[in-house]
Amino acid sequence: MTRSDLPGSPVAPGRCDTPVDDDRIREVSMDLFLDVFFEGEADEELARRAKEDLVAEVGRLAPHITLNVDVLPVTDTREWRNQDVQGQWFNAWYHEPSGAGRQSLLITDRDIGAVEGRGTGGYAVVSMKKMAEKERGGGYSVDIVIHEWIHTLRGIEINGHRVPFVDCATEYDFECERGPNGPDRWTAWYRYCLGARATE
């Protein structure tokens, strides 16, 4: 996945936490809350499908997490300019969550550069165009959504360890798996990020 970051200081690729052994993970139930924002009436169906796919994927990878998702029209998108981890400047948008203790994910058809999405603690944005490209290429758009959503969770403690910077997979010695239709998937890594055992 393309490295990405939202407002704040860019996170250097080497700044990753110490991995936690599977044997130390004790899966404890918890609730998380997410707002998925769409920009136009025609985009609501896509947002609802993204919600359903994300909830199903989280249930499959991390069944100890109950993900509560509200799908909402945008009310206050905000633009920002920042540097990513490669030092490149970018412009993008994000949306404040509807309340405390929630994360937000904006689905947009606006240009956010070559990346599939951008995310940081609390906020994320995903590209409608890249979601469609992923599907046309035989992949799953939920892989984009879950990746950026995990960015919003960075630092939250789940099952005794804090959610890591999701772009650090290889530094934790995780490798991608070849998906059934070709495109790579990072299911073991996402399972680990969400406080589940990396192996089923």
VENMOPE-V726813 format. One record per helix or strand of 2 or more residues. SS is the DSSP state (hx for helix, st for strand). FROM is the first residue (numbers start at 1). TO is the last residue. If there is no record, write none. Layout:
ss;from;to
SS;FROM;TO
SS;FROM;TO
//
This chain:
ss;from;to
hx;22;24
st;30;38
hx;41;61
st;65;73
st;77;83
st;89;95
st;103;108
st;117;120
st;123;127
hx;128;136
hx;142;152
st;157;158
st;161;162
hx;166;172
st;177;178
st;184;185
hx;187;193
//
